[in-house]
C-alpha cells in the first residue's frame, strides 16, 4: 500500500498496477480496493494502462475524516497528482458522479468514462424520497449501521430476500463497517434521483471527451439515465455493454474502456 496526502491532511491509501498511460478508477458506494470491482478491473486493464485504485475516505485503509463532496474531490485530485497531474478517469455508479463533479471542478482528466451513474430522470422508476439523505445521516449518527445498509440496499432495488440472505453472510459485517460513508454517496446524487430531467448547466466546464455506459440487462431507468446524462454533457457519447447489469463484469467492461481511452 502507498499513501498520498489530501488537501485536509487525510492519508489516502492507493495502489498502482500495470504499465502505460495513467488511469484512475473511482469506486461507488460500499466498495473499496479489498471489496469491490476495482482490483479485477485494474487487472484486466494493466497491460495497457498504469492503473491507480484507491480507498475513498472512511473505507479500507483510508481513515475516517470529514465527509463532504469537496473533500472527496480533493482526495481524487491527490490521486491524479500522484499519476502526474492528468489521467484518464473511470468512475462506477456513485463513483461516476464523484468523478464527474471532480473533473467539472478542474481535476485533471484527459478523458472520463462512467458506468451507470445511479440517477432517476423519468417515470420508469419511482422517485427517491427527498428524505433519503437526512434519514441516512440520522441512522449513521445513531450508529444504526445495519439499518443504514438495509435502507441503501432497498433504495437500489435489492429484493427483500436478498437482503435477508446478505445479513447471514460474512459480507454483511464488511458492509456495516463502512455504512457511515453512505451519506456521502447520497450527497453525490442529491437532487438527481427524483424523476426530473437533468440540469443542462451543471457540468459545463467538463469539456473533455466522455463516455457514459450502461448494461444491456440493466433496468430501463438506469439505461435512460445514462443516455440522459450523456445528452447534457458538452462532449459525451452513450454506449451499452451487451449482456451486463449494474454489477458489470471486468472482462466485459475492460474492452469498452480500452477502446474509448486509447481510441
DRENTI-858824 format. One record per residue: x, y, z of N, C-alpha, C, CB in turn; residue number from 1; residue in one letter; chain. Coordinates in pm, whole numbers. Glycine has a CB too. Layout:
% residues N
- X; Y; Z; X; Y; Z; X; Y; Z; X; Y; Z; NUM; a; A;
...
END
This chain:
% residues 263
- 82; -120; 0; 0; 0; 0; 86; 125; 0; -93; 0; 119; 1; x; A;
- 43; 226; -76; 106; 357; -78; 2; 458; -34; 164; 391; -219; 2; x; A;
- 46; 570; 20; -49; 674; 59; -7; 808; 0; -59; 683; 212; 3; x; A;
- -106; 894; -16; -83; 1033; -53; -165; 1118; 43; -120; 1061; -203; 4; x; A;
- -132; 1245; 52; -197; 1334; 147; -296; 1423; 73; -94; 1419; 225; 5; x; A;
- -422; 1417; 114; -523; 1503; 56; -511; 1644; 115; -664; 1446; 80; 6; x; A;
- -588; 1737; 62; -575; 1878; 98; -600; 1903; 246; -671; 1960; 17; 7; x; A;
- -686; 1822; 311; -714; 1844; 453; -625; 1761; 543; -859; 1811; 482; 8; x; A;
- -524; 1696; 487; -430; 1618; 566; -462; 1471; 579; -420; 1676; 699; 9; x; A;
- -574; 1426; 523; -611; 1284; 529; -519; 1201; 441; -757; 1265; 488; 10; x; A;
- -473; 1089; 493; -390; 998; 415; -479; 907; 330; -297; 915; 507; 11; x; A;
- -464; 915; 199; -546; 836; 108; -464; 716; 60; -594; 923; -13; 12; x; A;
- -514; 596; 89; -444; 473; 51; -473; 440; -95; -485; 356; 142; 13; x; A;
- -367; 403; -168; -385; 366; -308; -281; 264; -349; -378; 490; -398; 14; x; A;
- -302; 205; -466; -205; 113; -523; -199; 133; -673; -241; -33; -489; 15; x; A;
- -90; 90; -731; -65; 110; -874; -30; -25; -935; 49; 214; -898; 16; x; A;
- -88; -50; -1052; -56; -172; -1124; -53; -143; -1274; -159; -284; -1092; 17; x; A;
- 29; -219; -1347; 30; -207; -1491; 131; -109; -1545; -103; -169; -1538; 18; x; A;
- 124; -89; -1677; 220; -2; -1745; 151; 62; -1865; 347; -81; -1789; 19; x; A;
- 165; 192; -1877; 101; 265; -1985; 53; 400; -1936; -16; 185; -2044; 20; x; A;
- -32; 468; -2011; -84; 597; -1966; -165; 580; -1838; -170; 661; -2075; 21; x; A;
- -163; 679; -1748; -230; 664; -1620; -382; 664; -1631; -188; 775; -1528; 22; x; A;
- -443; 576; -1552; -589; 563; -1545; -628; 548; -1398; -641; 440; -1630; 23; x; A;
- -716; 633; -1350; -762; 630; -1211; -904; 574; -1207; -757; 772; -1146; 24; x; A;
- -927; 476; -1119; -1059; 414; -1102; -1121; 465; -973; -1048; 259; -1100; 25; x; A;
- -1246; 508; -981; -1319; 562; -866; -1434; 467; -833; -1373; 707; -896; 26; x; A;
- -1431; 410; -714; -1533; 315; -671; -1665; 383; -636; -1483; 236; -552; 27; x; A;
- -1773; 304; -643; -1903; 350; -600; -1928; 319; -453; -2011; 287; -685; 28; x; A;
- -2053; 329; -412; -2091; 308; -272; -2055; 169; -224; -2240; 333; -253; 29; x; A;
- -2014; 160; -100; -1987; 34; -30; -1870; -44; -88; -2109; -51; -32; 30; x; A;
- -1789; 17; -172; -1677; -53; -236; -1545; 12; -199; -1695; -55; -389; 31; x; A;
- -1441; -71; -196; -1303; -24; -178; -1212; -130; -235; -1269; 4; -25; 32; x; A;
- -1081; -110; -226; -990; -198; -300; -1004; -345; -263; -848; -154; -277; 33; x; A;
- -1024; -374; -134; -1034; -513; -90; -1173; -571; -106; -992; -524; 52; 34; x; A;
- -1270; -489; -144; -1408; -537; -151; -1482; -459; -259; -1478; -523; -14; 35; x; A;
- -1474; -507; -381; -1540; -436; -490; -1477; -469; -624; -1535; -287; -466; 36; x; A;
- -1515; -398; -727; -1475; -432; -863; -1345; -370; -912; -1581; -394; -955; 37; x; A;
- -1284; -280; -833; -1172; -203; -889; -1049; -289; -915; -1136; -90; -795; 38; x; A;
- -1015; -381; -825; -895; -463; -848; -911; -555; -968; -865; -546; -725; 39; x; A;
- -1023; -628; -981; -1039; -710; -1102; -1035; -628; -1230; -1169; -786; -1096; 40; x; A;
- -1093; -509; -1229; -1090; -425; -1348; -948; -376; -1375; -1184; -306; -1332; 41; x; A;
- -877; -339; -1269; -738; -296; -1286; -654; -407; -1348; -678; -253; -1151; 42; x; A;
- -677; -531; -1305; -601; -644; -1360; -628; -661; -1508; -636; -772; -1284; 43; x; A;
- -752; -639; -1550; -787; -651; -1692; -724; -541; -1776; -939; -649; -1709; 44; x; A;
- -701; -425; -1715; -651; -309; -1790; -500; -288; -1777; -722; -186; -1743; 45; x; A;
- -435; -367; -1692; -295; -341; -1658; -200; -356; -1776; -253; -434; -1548; 46; x; A;
- -237; -431; -1877; -148; -447; -1992; -137; -319; -2075; -197; -560; -2080; 47; x; A;
- -235; -230; -2061; -238; -110; -2144; -230; 20; -2068; -361; -110; -2225; 48; x; A;
- -249; 16; -1935; -253; 138; -1855; -176; 119; -1725; -398; 179; -1826; 49; x; A;
- -127; 228; -1670; -84; 231; -1531; -208; 267; -1450; 37; 334; -1507; 50; x; A;
- -262; 170; -1379; -393; 186; -1316; -377; 220; -1167; -477; 58; -1333; 51; x; A;
- -444; 326; -1128; -445; 372; -988; -582; 338; -928; -415; 526; -978; 52; x; A;
- -581; 258; -822; -703; 232; -746; -681; 284; -605; -738; 80; -745; 53; x; A;
- -786; 337; -543; -768; 395; -410; -891; 369; -323; -740; 546; -420; 54; x; A;
- -870; 381; -192; -979; 368; -97; -1033; 507; -67; -931; 297; 34; 55; x; A;
- -1159; 529; -101; -1222; 655; -65; -1224; 670; 87; -1364; 665; -123; 56; x; A;
- -1231; 792; 136; -1215; 815; 280; -1319; 738; 361; -1226; 966; 310; 57; x; A;
- -1267; 683; 473; -1350; 602; 561; -1365; 458; 518; -1483; 663; 571; 58; x; A;
- -1292; 417; 413; -1304; 281; 360; -1166; 216; 355; -1370; 282; 219; 59; x; A;
- -1164; 86; 373; -1038; 14; 357; -928; 71; 447; -993; 17; 212; 60; x; A;
- -818; 109; 385; -703; 159; 460; -695; 312; 462; -577; 103; 403; 61; x; A;
- -797; 380; 413; -804; 525; 427; -888; 557; 550; -864; 592; 298; 62; x; A;
- -836; 636; 642; -906; 658; 770; -1031; 745; 754; -812; 723; 870; 63; x; A;
- -1112; 744; 860; -1227; 832; 866; -1181; 977; 870; -1314; 799; 990; 64; x; A;
- -1260; 1063; 811; -1234; 1207; 812; -1364; 1277; 775; -1118; 1246; 712; 65; x; A;
- -1362; 1408; 770; -1480; 1484; 734; -1534; 1437; 599; -1449; 1635; 730; 66; x; A;
- -1664; 1413; 592; -1726; 1367; 469; -1803; 1480; 403; -1819; 1248; 496; 67; x; A;
- -1748; 1532; 295; -1820; 1627; 210; -1782; 1598; 65; -1787; 1777; 248; 68; x; A;
- -1863; 1646; -26; -1830; 1630; -168; -1696; 1695; -199; -1941; 1689; -257; 69; x; A;
- -1672; 1813; -142; -1549; 1886; -171; -1426; 1809; -123; -1552; 2024; -105; 70; x; A;
- -1436; 1748; -3; -1321; 1670; 46; -1294; 1550; -44; -1346; 1623; 192; 71; x; A;
- -1400; 1484; -92; -1379; 1369; -179; -1322; 1411; -314; -1510; 1293; -200; 72; x; A;
- -1359; 1526; -362; -1299; 1577; -486; -1150; 1602; -463; -1370; 1708; -532; 73; x; A;
- -1116; 1657; -347; -974; 1679; -315; -898; 1548; -307; -960; 1756; -184; 74; x; A;
- -962; 1445; -252; -897; 1313; -245; -866; 1261; -384; -986; 1213; -169; 75; x; A;
- -963; 1268; -473; -941; 1222; -611; -833; 1305; -677; -1072; 1228; -693; 76; x; A;
- -834; 1435; -652; -731; 1522; -708; -592; 1479; -661; -757; 1667; -669; 77; x; A;
- -581; 1437; -535; -449; 1394; -484; -400; 1269; -555; -456; 1369; -333; 78; x; A;
- -491; 1181; -593; -452; 1059; -667; -410; 1097; -809; -569; 956; -670; 79; x; A;
- -484; 1186; -873; -448; 1230; -1008; -312; 1298; -1007; -556; 1326; -1064; 80; x; A;
- -282; 1373; -902; -149; 1435; -892; -41; 1329; -882; -142; 1529; -769; 81; x; A;
- -67; 1223; -808; 30; 1112; -800; 50; 1049; -937; -16; 1005; -698; 82; x; A;
- -52; 1054; -1020; -44; 997; -1154; 23; 1091; -1254; -183; 961; -1204; 83; x; A;
- 65; 1207; -1208; 135; 1300; -1294; 60; 1429; -1321; 164; 1235; -1423; 84; x; A;
- -57; 1446; -1260; -132; 1570; -1275; -245; 1564; -1375; -41; 1677; -1314; 85; x; A;
- -246; 1459; -1457; -354; 1439; -1553; -363; 1290; -1583; -331; 1523; -1684; 86; x; A;
- -485; 1241; -1603; -503; 1097; -1622; -636; 1071; -1689; -496; 1022; -1487; 87; x; A;
- -650; 952; -1743; -782; 902; -1775; -850; 870; -1642; -776; 775; -1870; 88; x; A;
- -980; 891; -1635; -1054; 864; -1512; -1177; 780; -1546; -1096; 996; -1440; 89; x; A;
- -1201; 678; -1464; -1321; 597; -1477; -1390; 589; -1343; -1288; 455; -1529; 90; x; A;
- -1521; 614; -1341; -1600; 603; -1220; -1720; 513; -1240; -1644; 739; -1173; 91; x; A;
- -1749; 430; -1140; -1863; 339; -1145; -1969; 381; -1045; -1818; 195; -1117; 92; x; A;
- -2095; 376; -1086; -2209; 405; -1001; -2194; 544; -939; -2223; 297; -891; 93; x; A;
- -2206; 556; -807; -2191; 690; -748; -2050; 742; -765; -2227; 687; -600; 94; x; A;
- -1953; 653; -783; -1817; 697; -814; -1809; 770; -947; -1724; 579; -815; 95; x; A;
- -1902; 737; -1038; -1909; 810; -1165; -1946; 955; -1141; -2010; 744; -1259; 96; x; A;
- -2039; 979; -1049; -2079; 1116; -1020; -1969; 1191; -946; -2207; 1117; -939; 97; x; A;
- -1897; 1123; -858; -1781; 1186; -793; -1679; 1227; -898; -1718; 1091; -690; 98; x; A;
- -1650; 1137; -991; -1553; 1167; -1096; -1600; 1285; -1181; -1528; 1044; -1184; 99; x; A;
- -1729; 1287; -1215; -1781; 1395; -1297; -1773; 1529; -1223; -1925; 1366; -1337; 100; x; A;
- -1812; 1531; -1097; -1803; 1655; -1020; -1658; 1700; -1008; -1865; 1637; -880; 101; x; A;
- -1566; 1604; -996; -1425; 1638; -981; -1368; 1701; -1107; -1344; 1515; -944; 102; x; A;
- -1396; 1641; -1222; -1341; 1698; -1345; -1409; 1830; -1378; -1356; 1599; -1462; 103; x; A;
- -1535; 1843; -1338; -1604; 1971; -1358; -1543; 2080; -1272; -1754; 1956; -1327; 104; x; A;
- -1484; 2039; -1157; -1418; 2134; -1067; -1274; 2160; -1106; -1424; 2082; -925; 105; x; A;
- -1226; 2093; -1211; -1092; 2120; -1260; -988; 2015; -1234; -1045; 2243; -1202; 106; x; A;
- -1026; 1902; -1174; -930; 1792; -1156; -889; 1741; -1294; -991; 1676; -1070; 107; x; A;
- -759; 1721; -1313; -706; 1694; -1446; -743; 1558; -1501; -559; 1705; -1443; 108; x; A;
- -829; 1557; -1602; -865; 1433; -1671; -861; 1459; -1820; -1006; 1382; -1627; 109; x; A;
- -793; 1373; -1893; -790; 1387; -2038; -916; 1329; -2101; -666; 1320; -2097; 110; x; A;
- -968; 1221; -2041; -1096; 1162; -2080; -1161; 1106; -1954; -1077; 1050; -2190; 111; x; A;
- -1294; 1103; -1954; -1369; 1048; -1841; -1469; 946; -1891; -1442; 1160; -1762; 112; x; A;
- -1467; 828; -1830; -1566; 724; -1859; -1646; 696; -1733; -1497; 594; -1911; 113; x; A;
- -1775; 673; -1750; -1865; 646; -1637; -1949; 524; -1670; -1954; 768; -1605; 114; x; A;
- -1978; 446; -1566; -2068; 332; -1583; -2185; 344; -1486; -1993; 198; -1561; 115; x; A;
- -2302; 355; -1541; -2430; 355; -1470; -2432; 444; -1346; -2463; 217; -1430; 116; x; A;
- -2414; 575; -1364; -2440; 664; -1251; -2584; 645; -1204; -2415; 813; -1291; 117; x; A;
- -2607; 631; -1073; -2738; 586; -1023; -2840; 700; -1014; -2721; 523; -886; 118; x; A;
- -2884; 748; -1129; -2977; 861; -1136; -3116; 810; -1173; -2928; 966; -1238; 119; x; A;
- -3217; 891; -1147; -3354; 862; -1189; -3406; 988; -1257; -3446; 820; -1068; 120; x; A;
- -3428; 981; -1388; -3457; 1103; -1465; -3595; 1103; -1530; -3352; 1121; -1571; 121; x; A;
- -3672; 996; -1510; -3804; 990; -1572; -3895; 899; -1490; -3794; 940; -1718; 122; x; A;
- -4011; 866; -1545; -4109; 788; -1472; -4092; 639; -1479; -4241; 822; -1519; 123; x; A;
- -3980; 589; -1530; -3960; 445; -1539; -3916; 384; -1406; -3857; 414; -1646; 124; x; A;
- -3897; 466; -1304; -3866; 419; -1169; -3929; 518; -1071; -3710; 406; -1146; 125; x; A;
- -3976; 468; -959; -4029; 558; -857; -3921; 655; -811; -4084; 478; -737; 126; x; A;
- -3954; 781; -791; -3853; 877; -746; -3804; 844; -606; -3908; 1019; -749; 127; x; A;
- -3677; 874; -581; -3624; 859; -446; -3685; 966; -356; -3468; 867; -445; 128; x; A;
- -3718; 934; -232; -3776; 1034; -144; -3675; 1145; -111; -3826; 969; -16; 129; x; A;
- -3724; 1265; -97; -3638; 1378; -60; -3574; 1356; 77; -3717; 1509; -61; 130; x; A;
- -3636; 1271; 157; -3588; 1246; 293; -3474; 1145; 300; -3701; 1199; 380; 131; x; A;
- -3435; 1087; 187; -3337; 978; 189; -3206; 1019; 255; -3310; 928; 48; 132; x; A;
- -3153; 1135; 218; -3025; 1178; 273; -3034; 1210; 422; -2974; 1300; 197; 133; x; A;
- -3129; 1293; 468; -3134; 1317; 612; -3162; 1192; 694; -3240; 1419; 643; 134; x; A;
- -3243; 1100; 642; -3269; 976; 715; -3143; 891; 724; -3381; 896; 647; 135; x; A;
- -3064; 886; 616; -2939; 811; 620; -2842; 874; 720; -2876; 804; 480; 136; x; A;
- -2834; 1005; 720; -2746; 1072; 817; -2789; 1043; 960; -2746; 1224; 792; 137; x; A;
- -2920; 1038; 984; -2969; 1010; 1118; -2933; 868; 1160; -3121; 1031; 1126; 138; x; A;
- -2950; 771; 1072; -2914; 633; 1106; -2766; 620; 1138; -2952; 539; 992; 139; x; A;
- -2684; 687; 1060; -2540; 682; 1086; -2507; 748; 1219; -2462; 750; 971; 140; x; A;
- -2568; 864; 1245; -2542; 936; 1371; -2583; 852; 1491; -2616; 1071; 1372; 141; x; A;
- -2687; 771; 1475; -2735; 685; 1584; -2665; 550; 1586; -2885; 665; 1571; 142; x; A;
- -2565; 533; 1501; -2487; 410; 1490; -2573; 289; 1455; -2413; 383; 1621; 143; x; A;
- -2677; 312; 1376; -2764; 205; 1327; -2713; 159; 1191; -2915; 253; 1318; 144; x; A;
- -2597; 99; 1194; -2527; 68; 1070; -2601; -37; 986; -2387; 19; 1100; 145; x; A;
- -2655; -137; 1052; -2730; -239; 980; -2852; -180; 912; -2771; -351; 1073; 146; x; A;
- -2921; -90; 981; -3037; -23; 923; -2997; 63; 803; -3108; 63; 1028; 147; x; A;
- -2881; 128; 814; -2833; 212; 705; -2804; 129; 581; -2707; 289; 748; 148; x; A;
- -2738; 16; 600; -2708; -72; 486; -2837; -125; 425; -2617; -189; 529; 149; x; A;
- -2930; -167; 509; -3057; -219; 460; -3131; -112; 379; -3145; -266; 578; 150; x; A;
- -3135; 11; 430; -3203; 120; 358; -3138; 146; 224; -3203; 248; 443; 151; x; A;
- -3005; 141; 221; -2936; 163; 94; -2967; 51; -4; -2784; 173; 116; 152; x; A;
- -2962; -73; 42; -2988; -186; -46; -3129; -180; -103; -2968; -317; 28; 153; x; A;
- -3226; -142; -21; -3363; -128; -69; -3372; -18; -173; -3460; -100; 48; 154; x; A;
- -3295; 90; -155; -3301; 204; -248; -3246; 169; -385; -3224; 321; -191; 155; x; A;
- -3160; 66; -392; -3106; 24; -521; -3170; -106; -568; -2953; 7; -512; 156; x; A;
- -3288; -134; -513; -3376; -241; -561; -3324; -382; -534; -3397; -226; -706; 157; x; A;
- -3240; -399; -432; -3208; -535; -389; -3334; -593; -325; -3085; -537; -289; 158; x; A;
- -3383; -709; -370; -3506; -765; -314; -3491; -802; -168; -3549; -886; -394; 159; x; A;
- -3603; -804; -98; -3602; -831; 45; -3534; -960; 81; -3740; -832; 97; 160; x; A;
- -3560; -1067; 5; -3498; -1196; 37; -3347; -1189; 18; -3557; -1308; -50; 161; x; A;
- -3303; -1106; -77; -3159; -1089; -98; -3093; -1021; 21; -3132; -1008; -224; 162; x; A;
- -3160; -922; 78; -3107; -853; 196; -3101; -950; 314; -3193; -730; 231; 163; x; A;
- -3206; -1032; 330; -3208; -1130; 438; -3090; -1226; 424; -3340; -1208; 439; 164; x; A;
- -3064; -1273; 304; -2952; -1365; 282; -2818; -1297; 310; -2955; -1419; 139; 165; x; A;
- -2804; -1171; 268; -2679; -1099; 290; -2649; -1083; 438; -2684; -962; 222; 166; x; A;
- -2754; -1063; 517; -2735; -1044; 661; -2679; -1169; 728; -2866; -1004; 727; 167; x; A;
- -2693; -1285; 661; -2642; -1411; 716; -2502; -1443; 667; -2736; -1524; 680; 168; x; A;
- -2448; -1358; 580; -2319; -1386; 517; -2210; -1295; 574; -2328; -1369; 365; 169; x; A;
- -2083; -1337; 562; -1972; -1255; 614; -1966; -1115; 555; -1841; -1325; 589; 170; x; A;
- -2017; -1098; 431; -2009; -967; 367; -2086; -861; 445; -2061; -975; 226; 171; x; A;
- -2187; -902; 522; -2268; -804; 595; -2183; -726; 696; -2384; -874; 668; 172; x; A;
- -2089; -794; 759; -2000; -726; 855; -1916; -622; 783; -1910; -828; 927; 173; x; A;
- -1868; -655; 663; -1790; -559; 586; -1874; -437; 550; -1734; -624; 458; 174; x; A;
- -1997; -463; 508; -2084; -353; 468; -2116; -263; 586; -2213; -408; 407; 175; x; A;
- -2143; -322; 700; -2170; -241; 819; -2047; -159; 859; -2213; -331; 935; 176; x; A;
- -1930; -214; 831; -1807; -144; 867; -1786; -14; 794; -1691; -231; 843; 177; x; A;
- -1848; 0; 676; -1833; 125; 600; -1967; 195; 579; -1768; 97; 466; 178; x; A;
- -2069; 155; 658; -2201; 215; 642; -2200; 365; 667; -2299; 148; 736; 179; x; A;
- -2107; 411; 749; -2101; 555; 780; -2062; 639; 659; -2002; 580; 893; 180; x; A;
- -2016; 575; 551; -1980; 650; 430; -2098; 670; 336; -1867; 579; 357; 181; x; A;
- -2209; 604; 362; -2323; 610; 270; -2378; 751; 248; -2433; 522; 320; 182; x; A;
- -2386; 837; 350; -2437; 971; 323; -2359; 1045; 216; -2437; 1052; 450; 183; x; A;
- -2229; 1021; 209; -2152; 1094; 109; -2186; 1050; -33; -2003; 1075; 133; 184; x; A;
- -2222; 922; -50; -2266; 877; -182; -2401; 937; -217; -2272; 725; -187; 185; x; A;
- -2488; 952; -118; -2617; 1015; -145; -2602; 1163; -177; -2710; 997; -25; 186; x; A;
- -2504; 1229; -116; -2477; 1369; -149; -2443; 1384; -297; -2362; 1424; -62; 187; x; A;
- -2370; 1287; -351; -2326; 1295; -490; -2440; 1289; -589; -2230; 1183; -519; 188; x; A;
- -2554; 1231; -547; -2669; 1220; -638; -2788; 1301; -586; -2709; 1073; -656; 189; x; A;
- -2764; 1385; -488; -2873; 1464; -430; -2941; 1548; -538; -2820; 1554; -316; 190; x; A;
- -3073; 1539; -545; -3150; 1614; -643; -3152; 1555; -782; -3098; 1750; -650; 191; x; A;
- -3087; 1440; -800; -3076; 1379; -932; -3146; 1243; -939; -2930; 1364; -970; 192; x; A;
- -3228; 1212; -839; -3298; 1083; -835; -3447; 1101; -812; -3238; 994; -726; 193; x; A;
- -3500; 1215; -851; -3641; 1244; -827; -3726; 1236; -953; -3655; 1380; -767; 194; x; A;
- -3673; 1174; -1059; -3750; 1156; -1181; -3763; 1281; -1265; -3885; 1108; -1147; 195; x; A;
- -3676; 1378; -1241; -3679; 1503; -1317; -3567; 1504; -1420; -3668; 1625; -1223; 196; x; A;
- -3583; 1579; -1530; -3474; 1592; -1628; -3349; 1649; -1563; -3517; 1681; -1746; 197; x; A;
- -3235; 1609; -1614; -3109; 1657; -1560; -3085; 1803; -1597; -2994; 1571; -1611; 198; x; A;
- -3015; 1877; -1511; -2983; 2017; -1545; -2888; 2023; -1664; -2921; 2088; -1424; 199; x; A;
- -2906; 2122; -1747; -2820; 2138; -1865; -2702; 2231; -1840; -2901; 2191; -1981; 200; x; A;
- -2698; 2295; -1723; -2596; 2396; -1696; -2507; 2362; -1577; -2660; 2530; -1673; 201; x; A;
- -2507; 2236; -1533; -2434; 2199; -1411; -2290; 2157; -1439; -2505; 2088; -1339; 202; x; A;
- -2266; 2090; -1550; -2133; 2033; -1576; -2071; 2094; -1702; -2142; 1879; -1591; 203; x; A;
- -2086; 2221; -1720; -2046; 2287; -1844; -1896; 2303; -1858; -2111; 2423; -1852; 204; x; A;
- -1820; 2294; -1749; -1674; 2308; -1760; -1605; 2174; -1781; -1618; 2376; -1636; 205; x; A;
- -1680; 2066; -1777; -1623; 1932; -1802; -1628; 1906; -1953; -1702; 1820; -1722; 206; x; A;
- -1530; 1961; -2024; -1535; 1961; -2170; -1451; 1853; -2236; -1491; 2094; -2220; 207; x; A;
- -1385; 1770; -2156; -1306; 1661; -2214; -1399; 1554; -2272; -1212; 1599; -2108; 208; x; A;
- -1350; 1470; -2364; -1434; 1361; -2415; -1480; 1268; -2303; -1359; 1281; -2522; 209; x; A;
- -1606; 1229; -2308; -1663; 1143; -2205; -1742; 1028; -2267; -1752; 1224; -2111; 210; x; A;
- -1747; 921; -2191; -1829; 805; -2225; -1920; 777; -2106; -1741; 679; -2259; 211; x; A;
- -2050; 759; -2132; -2143; 715; -2028; -2199; 581; -2074; -2259; 821; -2004; 212; x; A;
- -2163; 475; -2002; -2201; 339; -2042; -2304; 280; -1947; -2077; 249; -2049; 213; x; A;
- -2379; 186; -1999; -2473; 111; -1917; -2472; -35; -1962; -2617; 170; -1926; 214; x; A;
- -2547; -119; -1891; -2553; -260; -1924; -2680; -295; -1998; -2543; -344; -1800; 215; x; A;
- -2671; -382; -2096; -2785; -420; -2176; -2895; -491; -2098; -2742; -506; -2287; 216; x; A;
- -2861; -549; -1982; -2959; -616; -1899; -2998; -534; -1776; -2907; -750; -1855; 217; x; A;
- -2952; -411; -1770; -2988; -324; -1658; -3130; -273; -1673; -2889; -207; -1647; 218; x; A;
- -3192; -226; -1565; -3329; -174; -1574; -3338; -54; -1669; -3378; -133; -1435; 219; x; A;
- -3457; -35; -1721; -3479; 73; -1817; -3442; 209; -1760; -3624; 75; -1862; 220; x; A;
- -3476; 234; -1635; -3446; 366; -1578; -3296; 393; -1573; -3505; 377; -1438; 221; x; A;
- -3217; 289; -1549; -3073; 305; -1543; -3017; 338; -1681; -3006; 179; -1486; 222; x; A;
- -3066; 270; -1783; -3020; 296; -1919; -3067; 433; -1967; -3070; 188; -2015; 223; x; A;
- -3188; 472; -1930; -3238; 605; -1965; -3155; 714; -1899; -3385; 619; -1926; 224; x; A;
- -3115; 689; -1776; -3035; 788; -1703; -2897; 807; -1767; -3020; 746; -1557; 225; x; A;
- -2836; 695; -1807; -2705; 704; -1872; -2715; 783; -2002; -2648; 564; -1899; 226; x; A;
- -2817; 753; -2081; -2834; 825; -2207; -2863; 973; -2182; -2947; 763; -2289; 227; x; A;
- -2944; 1002; -2080; -2977; 1140; -2050; -2855; 1218; -2004; -3085; 1146; -1944; 228; x; A;
- -2771; 1156; -1922; -2651; 1225; -1875; -2558; 1255; -1992; -2577; 1141; -1770; 229; x; A;
- -2539; 1157; -2080; -2456; 1183; -2198; -2512; 1299; -2279; -2447; 1057; -2286; 230; x; A;
- -2645; 1311; -2281; -2707; 1415; -2362; -2689; 1555; -2310; -2850; 1388; -2373; 231; x; A;
- -2662; 1572; -2180; -2645; 1708; -2126; -2500; 1747; -2108; -2717; 1720; -1994; 232; x; A;
- -2407; 1655; -2132; -2265; 1687; -2116; -2209; 1746; -2246; -2185; 1561; -2076; 233; x; A;
- -2107; 1832; -2235; -2057; 1902; -2354; -2004; 1812; -2464; -1949; 1995; -2313; 234; x; A;
- -1935; 1702; -2427; -1871; 1617; -2528; -1877; 1472; -2480; -1723; 1661; -2555; 235; x; A;
- -1994; 1411; -2491; -2011; 1276; -2437; -2089; 1189; -2535; -2084; 1280; -2302; 236; x; A;
- -2063; 1059; -2526; -2142; 963; -2603; -2189; 853; -2509; -2060; 904; -2721; 237; x; A;
- -2296; 788; -2550; -2358; 683; -2470; -2332; 549; -2537; -2510; 708; -2454; 238; x; A;
- -2303; 447; -2455; -2279; 313; -2509; -2335; 209; -2414; -2128; 288; -2533; 239; x; A;
- -2390; 104; -2469; -2443; -7; -2391; -2350; -127; -2401; -2585; -44; -2437; 240; x; A;
- -2317; -186; -2286; -2234; -306; -2282; -2328; -426; -2284; -2140; -309; -2155; 241; x; A;
- -2330; -503; -2392; -2429; -612; -2405; -2420; -714; -2292; -2409; -683; -2538; 242; x; A;
- -2537; -757; -2246; -2544; -866; -2151; -2508; -833; -2008; -2458; -972; -2195; 243; x; A;
- -2482; -705; -1979; -2435; -669; -1846; -2543; -600; -1763; -2314; -580; -1856; 244; x; A;
- -2526; -607; -1631; -2612; -540; -1536; -2530; -434; -1462; -2676; -641; -1436; 245; x; A;
- -2586; -380; -1353; -2511; -283; -1274; -2383; -345; -1219; -2598; -230; -1158; 246; x; A;
- -2387; -475; -1192; -2268; -547; -1146; -2191; -596; -1268; -2306; -667; -1052; 247; x; A;
- -2135; -503; -1340; -2071; -533; -1468; -1944; -616; -1446; -2037; -403; -1543; 248; x; A;
- -1922; -711; -1534; -1803; -795; -1526; -1682; -722; -1585; -1826; -929; -1599; 249; x; A;
- -1569; -737; -1520; -1447; -668; -1563; -1410; -706; -1706; -1331; -700; -1468; 250; x; A;
- -1425; -833; -1740; -1386; -878; -1874; -1475; -818; -1983; -1392; -1031; -1882; 251; x; A;
- -1598; -782; -1948; -1688; -720; -2044; -1664; -570; -2054; -1833; -747; -2006; 252; x; A;
- -1632; -507; -1943; -1615; -362; -1940; -1478; -317; -1992; -1635; -311; -1800; 253; x; A;
- -1375; -395; -1962; -1239; -353; -1998; -1221; -322; -2145; -1142; -460; -1958; 254; x; A;
- -1272; -402; -2238; -1254; -368; -2380; -1322; -236; -2419; -1308; -480; -2466; 255; x; A;
- -1435; -206; -2357; -1505; -81; -2384; -1422; 38; -2339; -1642; -80; -2315; 256; x; A;
- -1366; 27; -2218; -1282; 136; -2166; -1155; 150; -2248; -1247; 110; -2018; 257; x; A;
- -1095; 38; -2283; -971; 41; -2362; -995; 111; -2496; -918; -103; -2385; 258; x; A;
- -1103; 78; -2561; -1132; 139; -2692; -1159; 288; -2678; -1253; 69; -2758; 259; x; A;
- -1228; 328; -2573; -1259; 469; -2553; -1134; 549; -2519; -1363; 486; -2443; 260; x; A;
- -1059; 503; -2421; -944; 581; -2377; -832; 586; -2480; -891; 525; -2247; 261; x; A;
- -810; 477; -2551; -699; 473; -2646; -740; 503; -2789; -634; 340; -2641; 262; x; A;
- -869; 519; -2812; -919; 544; -2948; -899; 687; -2995; -1065; 510; -2956; 263; x; A;
END
